[in-house]
Amino acid sequence: MIVLSAGQTILFVWLIAANAYGLYLMVHDKENAIKREWRVKESRLFLVALLFGAFGIWLGMYGMRHKTKKFFFYAGIPMLVWENILVSAILLIYVL
């Protein structure tokens, strides 16, 4: 049985919540794009990706085929996924 410290538990909960929110934002934005309604700002999408939600944004991009032709998304989001992985690993190994 794996026992997590309080900091590790908080990090895992944050990762799950941030990625779920990122996926939700991408699905919501795609639905609003189809209906030609008010859209989610790209800056908000990148902020969520930067705050450890990049994998959820990436899943939404390719799952919904949304924003896959925009350079900042098809190049930037995968880089942020790797950044999220590296920072999470550093936090787990050296800080928490």
N, C-alpha and C positions, 0 to 999 in steps of 0.2 A: 504494500500500500504506500502510495506517495503522499507525503505530508507537505503541504505548502505553507510558507510563512504568510503573514498578513499582507506584506507588500507584494508577494507573488500572486496572491489571490486577487488583490486589487488590480494588478496589471492584466491578468487574464480576463477579468470581468470587463475592464476598460477595452481591451482588444475586441472582445465579442460585441460589446455595445457599439463601439465606434464603427466596426465593419458592418454590423446590421444597419446602423443609421446611414452609412455610405451607400449600401445597396438600396435601401429604401429611397434615398434621395435620387438615385439614378433611375429607378423604376418610376417614381413620381414625375421626374422631369420628362421622361420618355412619354408617359401618358399625357402630360400637359402639352408636349410638342405635337402629338397626334391631334389633340383637341384644339390646338392653337390658343392655349390659355397661358396664363402667367407662368414663367419658367423659373427654375432655380438658378441663381447666379453661379457662374463658373468659379468665381472666387470662393464661394461657399463650398463647392465641390472639392477644390484644391485644399482649402483649410481643413476639411474633414479628412482628406487623404493624408495631409501632413500630420494630423493628430492621431495617427495610427489606424485610419480607416481606409487606407489605400487598397487593400485587398477587396473590400466590399465594393468600392468604386470600380475596380477592375472587373469584378464579377458582373456588375451591372452594365459596364461598357460592352462586354462581349456576350453576355447572356441576353441583353435586350438590343444588341447592335445599335448602341447609342453613343454618339460622339467618337466613333472609331476612326473617322477620317480627319479629325482635328489633330494637328501636329502636337500641340501641348498635351493632349490627352493620350494619344498612342505612344508618345515618347516619354512624357512626364510621369504618368501614373505608374508604369512598370518601374521606373527609377525610384519613385516614392514607396513602392512595395518593398524593394530591396532596402531602402533606408529604414522603413518600419521594422523589417526583420533584423537588421544590424543593431539598431538602437534597442530593440526589445531584448536581443541576446546580450548586449552589453549591460543593460539594466539587470537582467536575471543573473548574470555571472558575477558582476563586480559590485553592484549596488544592493540588490535585494537579497 
